Amino acid sequence: MKILATDIDGTLINNGPLNQSVVAALKRLKRDGWEILLATGRLIQSSLDVIKTIEPYNLGIFSDGAQICEISAGRIISEKTLIPEIVNIVLSRIWYIPLEIQIFNGDQVICRKRDIETSIFFNSLKVQVLPELDEPYLEINPTRIILYGQPEILIKAESLLRNCPYITETNIHITWSGENFLDILPFGVSKGNALTELLAMKDIHPDILVAIGDHMSDLEMLIASDLGVCPSNALSQVRAVSRVVYPSDVRVGIPKLVDFLLKNEEYSKNMTNTLIL
């Protein structure tokens, strides 16, 4: 079994829907016996357009590794959650910072009434949004918290969280999933760990495992793969662990990557130098 584990935003998609050249390239890869495994920060509901188009492997990684879902059934089969005490500490630390708060609880998103962009965005994806967060206090165990806003303000929020004596990397995992997204996940949650868990569920030992990502939330997955791949505009930390770099324009980049994989499958597992496509 040959697996391409891929992020969606910034890797398969720049903006808007999947480009047809990307779709055609992935179909060529599938005809050669590869499985396309989604590993995204999105919820499964907000990935349905991509799922319908490329028909990926039936298990996928969502919410940046906090959820593993059975795609055909739309069912969460593994989920990691934050404990309420930590959630409330996080909320109290950043409550008055001018950011939007997105709390992921199963297949729902909880936010404040004033988080207008969050409500508009998730409603457009037909994800249930509950604008019911009236105070920095919850009694649930959500899968993750996303802080959305300007990078300079997110940097301030990250500093406040990392310097809080009650918050450490032994109880939560803080990472960036995009320039405007600071992700707060349960301890030990990452796309890389979720990928390991998913493969163990099905006792899969792939002949080759290639992973594509562009941001910090993809880092562990790229390290865990046989071959890490990223677009040319990926973060420097991601490029440092990638052995193939494709053009950031996905219309050109993904077809070039597929051509390389189809011609160099055995060579790919043993690459030591970085190749710029």
C-alpha atoms as one frame of an Amber mdcrd trajectory, in Angstrom:
protein
   0.000   0.000   0.000   1.296   3.446  -0.983  -0.049   6.442   0.933  -0.025
  10.169   0.280  -1.130  11.873   3.524  -1.986  15.466   2.733  -3.161  18.657
   4.305  -5.782  20.604   2.314  -5.403  24.363   2.715  -2.153  25.775   1.419
  -1.144  22.422  -0.030  -3.890  21.032  -2.298  -5.783  24.322  -2.377  -4.546
  27.911  -2.513  -7.947  29.570  -2.442 -11.385  28.442  -3.537 -12.205  24.943
  -4.801  -9.791  22.265  -5.952  -8.189  23.069  -9.268  -8.935  20.530 -11.989
  -5.228  20.007 -12.701  -4.786  18.975  -9.057  -7.764  16.614  -9.275  -6.439
  15.035 -12.464  -2.976  14.572 -10.929  -4.369  12.869  -7.822  -6.462  10.557
 -10.003  -3.295   9.523 -11.861  -1.681   8.727  -8.534  -4.679   6.646  -7.445
  -4.638   4.696 -10.696  -1.086   3.709  -9.827  -2.285   2.192  -6.544  -1.804
   5.111  -4.151  -4.289   6.016  -1.408  -4.921   9.713  -0.680  -5.306  10.183
   3.072  -6.610  13.536   4.307  -4.892  15.105   7.317  -6.413  18.532   7.800
  -7.273  21.157  10.358 -10.806  21.218   8.995 -13.792  19.387  10.431 -15.120
  16.568   8.279 -18.209  18.655   7.415 -16.085  21.481   6.003 -14.054  18.986
   3.958 -16.991  17.445   2.082 -16.314  19.305  -1.169 -12.775  17.918  -1.259
 -13.921  14.442  -0.171 -16.524  14.216  -2.937 -14.025  15.324  -5.548 -10.971
  13.192  -4.766 -12.587  10.211  -2.938  -9.837   9.743  -0.354  -9.091   6.785
   1.904 -12.061   6.068   4.163 -10.280   7.031   7.382  -9.094  10.618   7.673
  -7.460  12.939  10.186  -9.372  16.091  11.075  -9.125  18.975  13.578  -5.309
  18.911  13.276  -5.137  15.392  14.697  -7.756  15.640  17.447 -10.201  13.523
  15.418  -9.973  10.429  13.255 -13.148   9.951  11.242 -14.739   7.244   9.139
 -15.503   9.327   6.088 -18.221   7.213   4.449 -20.285   7.263   7.651 -19.354
  10.810   8.670 -18.507   9.334  12.062 -15.828  10.267  14.598 -14.085   7.051
  15.659 -11.291   8.542  17.770 -11.287  11.890  19.524  -8.931  13.614  21.981
 -10.314  16.379  24.190  -9.200  19.199  26.448 -10.158  19.123  30.122 -12.520
  21.931  31.241 -10.056  23.311  33.801  -7.479  23.987  31.107 -10.106  25.346
  28.704 -11.235  27.885  31.297  -7.679  28.969  32.084  -7.047  29.521  28.373
 -10.288  31.459  27.942  -9.643  33.681  30.953  -6.140  34.542  29.691  -7.219
  35.666  26.222 -10.823  36.770  26.743 -10.230  40.508  26.304  -7.720  40.275
  23.467  -9.266  41.361  20.125  -9.398  37.886  18.582 -12.159  35.522  17.546
 -12.539  32.366  19.643 -13.575  29.102  17.981 -14.226  26.141  20.283 -14.624
  22.794  18.536 -16.946  20.380  20.306 -17.569  17.218  18.288 -19.070  18.459
  15.014 -20.096  21.855  16.421 -18.290  25.178  16.827 -18.975  27.383  19.856
 -18.139  31.084  19.755 -19.177  34.438  21.180 -21.955  36.517  19.618 -19.383
  39.143  18.677 -17.280  36.596  16.754 -19.101  37.473  13.541 -16.518  36.161
  11.060 -16.540  32.780  12.769 -20.334  32.486  12.529 -20.391  33.547   8.876
 -17.570  31.199   7.872 -18.829  28.037   9.539 -22.457  28.673   8.605 -21.321
  28.894   4.973 -19.832  25.403   5.378 -23.045  24.090   6.962 -21.241  23.476
  10.252 -23.457  24.090  13.287 -22.344  27.262  15.081 -23.472  28.031  18.623
 -22.777  31.708  19.477 -23.410  30.973  23.152 -20.067  31.725  24.800 -21.005
  34.590  27.157 -18.177  34.218  29.677 -14.723  32.575  29.830 -16.146  29.417
  31.313 -17.264  26.065  29.905 -18.154  22.700  31.417 -17.489  20.616  28.309
 -14.444  18.782  26.951 -13.835  20.320  23.507 -11.397  18.872  20.992  -9.602
  22.152  20.374  -9.666  25.933  20.582  -8.676  28.126  17.663  -7.789  31.782
  18.117  -8.311  33.675  14.864  -6.967  37.139  14.137  -4.019  39.267  13.103
  -0.606  37.582  13.507   0.832  40.273  15.795  -2.123  39.900  18.171  -1.910
  36.102  18.045   1.771  36.328  19.006   0.722  38.300  22.081  -1.923  35.678
  22.923   0.587  32.855  22.485   3.012  34.599  24.846   0.289  35.035  27.472
  -0.556  31.340  27.278   3.005  30.044  27.263   3.909  32.228  30.256   0.921
  31.134  32.317   2.148  28.958  35.228  -0.929  26.707  34.923  -0.427  25.972
  31.230   2.431  23.777  30.043   3.209  21.515  27.101   2.323  18.606  29.408
  -1.364  19.540  29.430  -1.931  21.244  26.063  -0.239  21.548  22.692  -0.039
  25.044  21.189   0.760  25.308  17.493   0.163  27.537  14.477  -2.095  26.087
  11.791  -1.921  29.155   9.552  -0.782  32.764   9.606  -4.033  33.831  11.260
  -4.734  30.713  13.349  -3.311  29.739  16.733  -4.353  26.199  17.586  -4.762
  24.910  21.151  -4.989  21.134  21.255  -4.933  18.405  23.918  -1.510  17.234
  25.061   0.070  14.808  22.609  -2.283  15.662  19.758  -0.741  16.236  16.345
  -1.307  15.073  12.800   1.792  12.906  13.167   0.495  11.051  16.224  -2.955
  10.710  14.651  -1.377   9.221  11.533   0.459   6.641  13.631  -2.790   5.807
  15.442  -4.754   5.511  12.201  -2.231   3.133  10.624  -2.227   0.999  13.787
  -6.031   0.780  13.755  -5.966  -0.984  10.390  -2.567  -2.666  10.886  -1.294
  -0.813   7.815   2.395  -0.946   6.971   2.694   1.149   3.823   5.378   0.456
   1.254   5.895   4.197   1.137   4.329   7.010   3.146   4.563  10.528   1.725
   3.222  13.506   3.690   2.420  17.022   2.440   2.089  20.069   4.672   2.901
  23.756   4.863   2.564  24.916   8.470   3.606  24.067  12.023   0.600  21.796
  12.537   2.003  19.560   9.770   5.527  19.302  11.142   5.217  16.053  13.115
   3.437  14.329  10.236   6.209  15.184   7.799   8.844  13.922  10.244   6.919
  10.640  10.736   6.702   9.952   6.988   9.162   8.326   4.586   9.179  11.509
   2.546   8.155  14.960   3.713   6.897  17.338   1.016   5.907  21.003   1.133
   5.071  23.914  -1.176   7.744  26.528  -1.779   5.966  29.082   0.419   5.849
  26.784   3.476   7.296  27.930   6.779  11.068  27.606   7.086  10.662  24.981
   9.848   8.542  22.860   7.508  10.934  23.269   4.594  13.770  22.154   6.879
  12.209  18.676   7.302  10.981  18.354   3.700  12.940  16.538   1.014  10.776
  17.644  -1.907   9.550  21.197  -2.450   6.962  21.874  -5.156   5.801  25.231
  -6.598   3.327  27.019  -4.353   0.953  27.446  -7.302  -0.852  24.124  -6.833
  -2.000  24.039 -10.475   1.633  23.477 -11.380   3.050  22.105  -8.141   0.831
  19.090  -7.440   1.073  17.689 -10.997   4.871  18.068 -10.805   4.902  16.268
  -7.463   2.759  13.425  -8.832   5.047  13.078 -11.859   8.025  12.815  -9.518
   6.383  10.184  -7.296   5.284   8.032 -10.213   8.792   8.026 -11.688  10.858
   7.858  -8.496   8.901   5.777  -5.999  11.822   3.699  -4.698  14.296   6.572
  -4.776  11.889   8.759  -2.779  12.188   6.680   0.408  15.943   7.174   0.609
  16.348  10.831  -0.304  18.834  12.768   1.788  19.061  16.013  -0.162  16.250
  18.454  -0.819  14.838  18.496  -4.337  13.166  21.623  -5.697  10.648  20.707
  -8.393
